[in-house]
Amino acid sequence: MSATLTLLEALIARPSVTPDDAGCQDLLAARLAALGFDIQRMDSGPDDFRVRNLWAIRQGSAGAAAPVLLFAGHTDVVPPGRLDAWTSDPFVPSYREGRIYGRGAADMKGSLAAMLVAAEEFVAAHPDHCGSLAFLLTSDEEGPALDGTRVCCEQLQARGQRLDYCIVGEPTSVDRVGDMIKNGRRGSLSGKLKIKGVQGHVAYPQLARNPVHQAAPALAELAALQWDQGNDYFPATTFQISNIHAGSGVGNVIPGEMVVDFNFRFSTESTPAGLKAKVQALLARHGLEYALDWTLGGEPFLTPVGTLSAALTAAIQAETGLMPQLSTTGGTSDGRFIAKICPQVMEFGPINASIHKIDEYLPADSLEPLKNIYRLTLENLLL
């Protein structure tokens, strides 16, 4: 069995549901320390939601500390859900039909195992490499993401830590390892809209004001609007309603309030301020009485074609023969925080078909190509 697969087994066996790291970072830190990495804990958060964060950095013996290449990822996983729905225990690595099963196999303990072993192989072969290699790991990517990578980046920036390139190990591949790289992500802006009406008896609508009836035309217009055209890197901004609630559960009462949850996934062609202004102007035009609370989940970020994309693409082609597609689709990631302090951030990892699902898995033979791609990228940038 390969060293990468063995390490992945050990990580899956640690039930690291957010924010519990369950010892994953200690395992990785011990192996990084053996390579000469300087290990620093950057834990954060209240006692009842303590987040484990690890910063590790190794400077080669070639002299200069730059460039600095960062491997970033998260040791936490989403809850497994109903255990009886799994074919095997989600925290006992299991093999069936050439796949390794377990919560976190794809998102993203497979990447962490591949990154760590790639670093071991690279340092063993090139102890006098140029620049520096760093790791930033958190146990709060799948949770609120308040005390994880965000806090670490703020602290790294405050101390003047230089970062030149970052690869986030999110599962980005679709059909084969190496077929897709994320060179950016859309922003996420959420709203909780409360439409105010007047409760009353359904038989006396003239004495009430139904917020559902009032809001329906405005919501239809919001759903139909084209917010921007997107650009060469980003699809057009999208608006989606995720939840609607009104009424007391009985059939003879007009509700007095309606609550609507919605979300924008927005491109660099739009801004949070611009989207907010458009929504509020539309609601005012429809004459609605409302309250609206906003939550900015993250700004969009983009890494244009450049040094990092060339190095990663060359590594993928050398290992797999594939020409990866650059994409900015999907949800948010911790790359949005790292991009504020690092000029080139890309996400690359294993096949994402089973992430967050029951019976999460990875093809067992996909780990070695992934590890080799990470190692070749190190060679392309730090030699």
Protein Blocks (a to p, Z undefined) as FASTA:
>chain_A
ZZklmmmmmmmmpccbcfbfnlmmmmmmmmmmmnopacddfbecdfklcccddddddddf
klpabdcddddddfbdcdebjfklpmbdfklccdeehiacdehklmcmkmmmmmmmmmmm
mmmmmmmbghjddddddfklmmnolmmmmmmmmmmmmnopacfbdcdfbdfbfkbghiac
cfbdcdddddddddddddddfklmmlgccfklmmmmmmmmmmmpcfbgbjfkbccddddd
fbdcedjhiakbccfbdcddddddddfkbcfklmmmmmmmmmmmnopacddddddfbdcd
dddddfklmmmmmmmmmmnopacdddfedcddfklmmmmmpcbdcdddddfklgoiahia
cdfklmmmmmmmmmmmmmmmmZZ
